Amino acid sequence: MVRYGLDAHVRATPVRRDALACVALPTCPLAMAEAERYLPSFGRAVERLLATHGLRDLPLVLRITGCPNGCARPYLAEIALVGKAPGRYNLHLGGDGRGQRLNALYRENVDEATILTELDAAFARFAAEREPGERFADFAWRAGLVAASAVREGSMRALAWDPEVATQEPALLDEANAGLERMDARRVSSGRSATCRASTP
């Protein structure tokens, strides 16, 4: 395998090995931004940030998709970019490594420099405050990075946490539902249907 260059899966960092992107531009007519062609360079940038904070060998699920349809299943990733326009993405954080929890919108319609700045700050906190064996996305929820951002952005995915988190953080759940009520008022005024509510298990 080494002789023929087929050992990349052995040499790759966890983030590179587990990364996924849809084909996006130029193949998909629905794509609004690059994904498959952008993943290698963006992945290297994320690897550099992780290495800076001593996190290079930790598992991390990264996905990029060229539009909100999400063919690369970005909404389940710990870190995801969802294309909005050429060179601009929504940054999502918080999906777990098992594909059992949706992530949340963290920053909307931002460029690469902003994304990397936000990730650098998040990785710095993760390196300093993480618990033994804790994954990045689990830390993001526990530390309030995702919940606070999702409520601020008015994202319905603020409610897509583990049942344990919803039980442990009822105040955040109430705050998120209050945000949905504000969203409802805007939706109803524009003639659209209301959103759903969430409750603790």
N, C-alpha and C positions, 0 to 999 in steps of 0.2 A: 504493500500500500504506500509506504514512504517513497519507494522508487518511482512510482507513477503519480505522486502528488495527490493520493486519495486519502490522506490522513488529516485533512483539514478539521474534521469533526473532533479529532483527538487534541489537536493543537489550539483550537479556538477557545476563546473565553466563553463563559456561560451566556453572557448577553448576546454574543455573536451567534453561538450555536442555536439558541432558542428564538432568535429574531424572525419576524415574519412580515411580509409586505404583499400587497396586491400588485397586479401588473401596472395599473394606472396608465399614465402617459408613456408612450404615444398610442398604446393598444386600445385602451378602454375609452369609449366616447363620453362616459359619464365623469371621468376623472377631472378634478379641478387643480390638482397639484401632483408632483412627482411622488412615487412611493418605492417601487422596486428598484429603480435606478438611483434613488436617493439613499436607500437603506445602507449601502456599504460605507459611504462617507459619514453619514450621521451616526452609524453604529460605532465607527472609529472615534468620533468625537465623544460619544458617551463613554466608551472604554477609557479614553484619556481622563475624563472627569472622575470615573470610578477609581482609576489607578491613583490619581492625585489624593484621594481620601482613603486609600488603603482598602478599597472594596473591589478590586479587579476580579477576584475569583469567586465572588458571591453570585448566586443565581438571580437573574432578573429577566422578566418577560417584556420584550420591546416589540411593538408592532406599529406599522405605518400603513395608512390607507389613503387613497387619492380623493376620496369623497365620503360623505356621511353614510353611504350604504354599507360600509364596513365589511367588505369581502375578506379582509385579513383578520376579521374578528377583533378589532382594536378595543372594543368596549370591555373585553375580558382581560386586557393586558395590565401589567403593573405600570407601565409607561406607554402611552400611545399618542401618535400624531394622526389627526384626521384632517385631510386637506380641505382648505377653504378657497384658496386662490394660488396661483403660481408663487411658490416660496413662502406661503403662509398656511399655518395649521392651527387647529384647536389642540391644546395639550391636555391630555387626560391622565390622571393618576389614580391608583388605588385598587385595580383588579387584583385578585390573588393569583398565586402561581398554579392553582389547580383548575382554573376556569370556572369557579363556583361563585364569584362575586363580580358584579359590574364595577367599573371605575367611575370616576366623576370628572366633570369638566373643571380643569384647574386654571387655565388661561385661554382666552378666546382670541382667535385670529392674530397670531403672533408670528414673528419671523424666527429664523434659526438662532440669531444672537440672543434674543429674548428667551427662547426655549432653553438654551444652554446655560444662561445666567440663572434661570429659575431652578434648573436641575442641579447646578453647582451648589446653590444654597441649600436645596433639599438634601443632597448627598452629604453635605457638611454636617447638617443636623443629624442625619441618620448615623453617620460614623461616630458622632460624639454621644448620642443618646440611645442607640439601639440596645435591645436586650439580647442575650445569647440565643442564637438560632432564629432570630426574628428577620423576616423578609422585609424588603423596602416598602412594599405596599401596605403590609400590616402595620408597620411603623407610621406610615403616612396617616392612616386612620387613627391610630392610638394617640399620636402627637397632635392631632387636630389639623394637620395641613390640609387634608382633603375635605373634611367636613366643613371647616370654616370657609374654604374657598367655594365649595359647592353651594352653600347657603348664600354667600355673597353674590355668586353668579346666577342664583335662582335656578339651579339645575335640579331636575327631578331625580337625577342619579345620586343626589345627596341621601336618598332613602335606600339605596341599593347596597347597604352594608350587611355584614354578617348579623344574624339574629342576636348574637352575644353583644355586639356593639350597640344595637338598638336598645337592648335591655339595660346596658350599663350607662348609656348616655341619653336618657329620655328628654333632657333639656334640648339637646341638639336636634332630636327628632321633632320636638314641638316647634323649634325655630325653623326647621326645614319645612314643616307643614304650613307655618305662617307664611313662608316664602311662596309656597304653592298657592295659598289663598290670594296673595298679591298677583301671582301669575294668572289665576283664574279670572280675577277682575279685568285684567287686560284682555284675556282670551274671549270672555263673554262680550266685552264691549266691542270686540272686532267680529263677533258673530261665530266664534268657534266654540267647541265643546270644552267643558271644564276638565281638569286633570283629576287624578285619583289622590287619595290620602293614604298614609301609612300609619301603622300602629305597632307597638311592641308586641312580640309574640306572647 
